[in-house]
Amino acid sequence: HRQPFMLIDTIEELEEGKRVVAKKCVSYNEPFFAGHFPKEPVMPGVLIVEALAQTGAVAILSQPEFKGKTAYFAGINNAKFKGKVVPGDVLTLETEIVKIKGPIGMGQAKAYVDGKLVTQAELTFAIA
């Protein structure tokens, strides 16, 4: 991904092919805050999940056999939103790849603000 749709600012930890921890500094200037919601800006849950998927893609694509490939977000299960993400928050994104079979990968993803779990989901990726 690239701007304007890159939702990761930094990669903090990388266990090749297994796990990535990334950060997203949620700015008051994010364009989605203009409409979500005008008087109470909250980062949309779907964008938190997308940030987690981008983190998982980094993990999968760090495997040598997937060099030069693309990891497509192919599915989501058991998504739960447990807290709000607002301007000024630093979102910690953790995705662990738990299974890869052929061109399909599965990951467990969690997002935190100040150590508090705000989002979790099971993600599926298709590598092509």
C-alpha positions as CSV (number, residue, x, y, z in Angstrom):
1,H,0.0,0.0,0.0
2,R,1.0,3.6,-0.5
3,Q,-0.5,7.0,0.4
4,P,-3.3,7.9,0.7
5,F,-4.3,4.4,1.8
6,M,-1.2,3.4,3.8
7,L,-2.5,3.0,7.4
8,I,0.8,2.0,9.0
9,D,3.4,4.6,10.1
10,T,6.2,2.3,11.4
11,I,7.1,-1.3,11.7
12,E,8.2,-1.8,15.3
13,E,8.8,-5.6,15.3
14,L,9.1,-8.2,12.6
15,E,9.4,-12.0,13.0
16,E,9.8,-13.1,9.4
17,G,6.7,-14.7,8.1
18,K,5.1,-14.9,11.5
19,R,4.4,-11.7,13.4
20,V,4.5,-8.0,12.9
21,V,3.9,-5.1,15.4
22,A,3.3,-1.8,13.7
23,K,2.2,1.7,14.9
24,K,-0.3,4.2,13.5
25,C,-0.3,7.7,15.0
26,V,-3.8,8.9,14.6
27,S,-3.7,12.5,13.5
28,Y,-6.4,15.1,13.8
29,N,-5.8,15.7,10.1
30,E,-7.0,12.3,9.0
31,P,-9.5,12.9,6.2
32,F,-12.1,10.5,7.5
33,F,-12.5,12.5,10.7
34,A,-14.4,15.2,8.7
35,G,-17.4,12.9,8.4
36,H,-16.9,10.3,11.1
37,F,-18.2,12.0,13.2
38,P,-18.0,15.8,12.8
39,K,-18.5,16.7,16.5
40,E,-17.0,13.5,17.9
41,P,-14.2,12.2,15.6
42,V,-13.7,8.4,15.8
43,M,-11.5,6.3,13.6
44,P,-13.8,3.9,11.6
45,G,-13.6,0.3,12.7
46,V,-13.2,-0.8,9.1
47,L,-10.0,1.3,8.8
48,I,-8.6,-0.2,12.0
49,V,-9.2,-3.7,10.5
50,E,-7.6,-2.5,7.2
51,A,-4.5,-1.3,9.2
52,L,-4.4,-4.8,10.8
53,A,-4.6,-6.4,7.4
54,Q,-1.8,-4.2,6.1
55,T,0.2,-5.4,9.1
56,G,-0.5,-9.0,8.4
57,A,0.4,-8.5,4.7
58,V,3.9,-7.3,5.9
59,A,4.2,-10.5,7.9
60,I,3.2,-12.9,5.1
61,L,5.2,-11.1,2.4
62,S,8.4,-11.2,4.5
63,Q,8.6,-14.9,3.7
64,P,11.1,-15.5,0.9
65,E,8.7,-17.7,-1.1
66,F,6.3,-14.7,-1.4
67,K,8.9,-12.1,-2.5
68,G,7.4,-9.9,-5.2
69,K,3.8,-11.1,-4.6
70,T,0.8,-9.2,-3.3
71,A,-1.2,-10.3,-0.2
72,Y,-4.9,-9.5,-0.7
73,F,-7.3,-9.1,2.2
74,A,-9.6,-12.1,1.5
75,G,-11.8,-12.5,4.6
76,I,-12.6,-11.5,8.2
77,N,-14.1,-13.5,11.0
78,N,-15.0,-12.7,14.6
79,A,-14.3,-9.0,14.5
80,K,-14.9,-7.2,17.7
81,F,-14.6,-3.5,18.5
82,K,-14.0,-2.9,22.2
83,G,-13.1,0.8,22.3
84,K,-12.8,4.0,20.3
85,V,-9.8,5.3,18.5
86,V,-9.7,9.1,18.4
87,P,-7.3,11.8,17.2
88,G,-4.1,11.8,19.2
89,D,-4.1,8.1,19.9
90,V,-1.2,5.9,19.0
91,L,-2.6,2.6,17.6
92,T,-0.5,-0.5,18.2
93,L,-1.2,-3.1,15.5
94,E,-0.2,-6.7,16.1
95,T,-0.9,-9.5,13.5
96,E,0.3,-13.0,13.9
97,I,0.2,-15.4,11.0
98,V,-1.2,-18.7,12.4
99,K,-1.5,-20.8,9.2
100,I,-0.4,-20.8,5.6
101,K,-1.6,-23.4,3.2
102,G,-0.7,-22.8,-0.4
103,P,-1.6,-19.2,-1.4
104,I,-3.9,-18.7,1.6
105,G,-2.8,-17.3,5.0
106,M,-4.7,-16.9,8.3
107,G,-3.9,-14.4,11.0
108,Q,-4.9,-13.3,14.5
109,A,-5.0,-9.5,14.7
110,K,-5.3,-7.2,17.6
111,A,-5.2,-3.4,17.9
112,Y,-4.4,-1.5,21.2
113,V,-4.4,2.0,22.4
114,D,-2.3,2.6,25.6
115,G,-2.1,-1.2,26.1
116,K,-5.9,-1.5,26.0
117,L,-7.4,-3.8,23.4
118,V,-9.7,-1.9,21.1
119,T,-10.1,-4.3,18.1
120,Q,-9.5,-7.9,17.4
121,A,-10.3,-10.1,14.4
122,E,-9.3,-13.3,12.5
123,L,-8.0,-12.3,9.0
124,T,-7.6,-14.3,5.8
125,F,-5.1,-13.4,3.0
126,A,-4.8,-14.6,-0.5
127,I,-1.3,-14.4,-1.9
128,A,-0.9,-13.8,-5.7
